[in-house]
Amino acid sequence: MEIEEPWQVDDVHERVGKRLNEFLTVQRRPLASISPDVADLVDTVSHFVSGGKRLRAVFLYWGWRAAGGPDCEPIITAAAAMEMLQACALIHDDVMDRSDVRRGAPSVHRQFQAKHDDGSWSGSGADFGTGAAILVGDLSLTWADMLLLESDLSHTALARGKAVFDEMRCELMAGQYLDILEQARSTPGAESAMRVITYKSAKYTIERPLQLGAALAGGNPDVIKLLQTYGIALGQAFQLRDDLLGVFGDSATTGKPAGDDLLQGKRTVLVAQTLDRANSQQQTEFEAGFGKITANSDMVATMTGIVEATGARAHVEEQIDELTSVALSAAADPLLDATSSAVLDSLVSAATRRKY
Amino acid sequence: MEIEEPWQVDDVHERVGKRLNEFLTVQRRPLASISPDVADLVDTVSHFVSGGKRLRAVFLYWGWRAAGGPDCEPIITAAAAMEMLQACALIHDDVMDRSDVRRGAPSVHRQFQAKHDDGSWSGSGADFGTGAAILVGDLSLTWADMLLLESDLSHTALARGKAVFDEMRCELMAGQYLDILEQARSTPGAESAMRVITYKSAKYTIERPLQLGAALAGGNPDVIKLLQTYGIALGQAFQLRDDLLGVFGDSATTGKPAGDDLLQGKRTVLVAQTLDRANSQQQTEFEAGFGKITANSDMVATMTGIVEATGARAHVEEQIDELTSVALSAAADPLLDATSSAVLDSLVSAATRRKY
């Protein structure tokens, strides 16, 4: 059975959105009473978390369900914490990458920069935007752990879950640091690129949320091991798809410019594979445009052509297929109940065949 | 009885330092196993928290003791959480203010920028420094709540304390936002300056840590009210002293350039008082140098002379005296035990007569 919109099963996507709304409405009040200006920070986060695929929340929920947890409101609150953590990660990441756009709208630091420009305030609008975005991210990080701990799960469950959550947050930041470090050092090679995406994205997006859900439920060790196999494989496949979308994605659906990762000079696994396979002429042509934010569409076309011609694209598609098989057979294991099995199966497609 | 070094009573300063060290040693291991490079982030925080007055930790501890809590290790761990939160606040604040120096050493973003420059890495060293410092701050914020919750206090105590801690973190970020907003808007007037310092500094440095300690101890409401009176008055006095140090402080002891707040264009209460009292010639002369990071020492001397000549300095000293009296009489209340009373009394001097 293939479920078309697995994030809708048990209304997880919608209920998480509703919970985030309720939570932020409560948080808004004391902050607005300090000053109406401060309410802008809350409203920015409200708007930010109204978008997104909520994959991490969905994986947390199905980690819980697969490990035997019942559908209930407390787990929705815990799932909402994932989206708040993700808000912090993206908002701070956009500052670090100087990204202009996120989820089809101006990134948070650009929104505050625009406020500065509109008001003709003194000082640098860019600095004001950066400062505000750092604080909005800090608030989101704070709210993430508040949500988890306010989830009305038992103390024992929360103690098990908090340990995973803490590890997850630290790994995420470690992965983001490795990312900017490897970009700065221009470290070549698929191995270092894979290490970055393992921590920055693969574990953080799928393995850890699943594991956190399962830990909260206190599932049996065999199920937890199974979810881990599924999560690691799918997490890597998810990220490799991200690499492909960053180069070949349609800007109308990704909300980012065509070839964005190439313009940004992101040393993804796909790029590492390309350079490993390129002959010297291809290497020269590729490096001429790579990381040049001002590269024109011809240069982008040349680079994407090389990714294609070297066979790097096909190779990454193969890797995705292999990882997908591992995840699918884990999802089919009879240890899992039928619903969890079907949803986890469908989430494999959702995470690897997505268009944005 | 005046205690000369109140932060040393019960060895709080030293024990908090030891606890921070132990905690970070444990945190270092899994992160170093991802990559030795990531260990740099932990080492940066270790070095950062080895300095500082640890005032917030000391106030948390004495809030706990004054409310009847016994000396014990769990409360030292909770107190250590205050220093980790402060690390996040300062590291992110320095990014926002583009400060070069903190605690007599290069600020965290400058340290990472130097690493980038030393390695002749690609891209902007300043951007790399900013990115790394955002992540180091995020880790510190994460570690702050881990420390509080790992403190081995009872669930009931932690539930009471967590609520205060959450409010405190949100207020801090709100205060920091108001700060950058008021600077950008160049909002004049002592009232808005006072609102900024109330949230960004006064509540956060003294009132909230005291209240958090007392909440963890579950003290009686009269004692908590007393601590609040003490905390608000002393917090404001503390911040006004900060304003004076930012203009008149000796750079050898503050670790910041002479007249730093004037060069930075910080609209402190002291500056607001100065402008309120200045005649038009003084205003013109003051505004000529204010916020000009390149102002020479003559311009700084002119500005500090105006702060003095308008009577703003004397007025702020008077305000400090009044607030100090309020705090001292709260500390002398017979509701408090003799030791807490003596320490809180001495902390008034420490916070208001300090030289850095």
Interface residues (C-beta under 8 A of the other chain):
Chain A: Q27 P30 L31 I34 S35 D37 V38 L41 C88 H92 V95 M96 R98 H116 G119 W121 S122 G123 D127 F128 T130 G131 A132 I134 L135 G137 D138 L139 L141 T142 D145 M146 L149 H155 K162 D166 E167 R169 C170 E171 M173 A174 G175 Q176 Y177 L178 I180 L181 Q183 A184 R185 S186 R195 Y199 G291
Chain B: Q27 P30 L31 I34 S35 D37 V38 L41 C88 H92 V95 M96 R98 H116 G119 W121 S122 G123 D127 F128 T130 G131 A132 I134 L135 G137 D138 L139 L141 T142 D145 M146 L149 H155 K162 D166 E167 R169 C170 E171 M173 A174 G175 Q176 Y177 L178 I180 L181 Q183 A184 R185 S186 R195 Y199 G265 G291
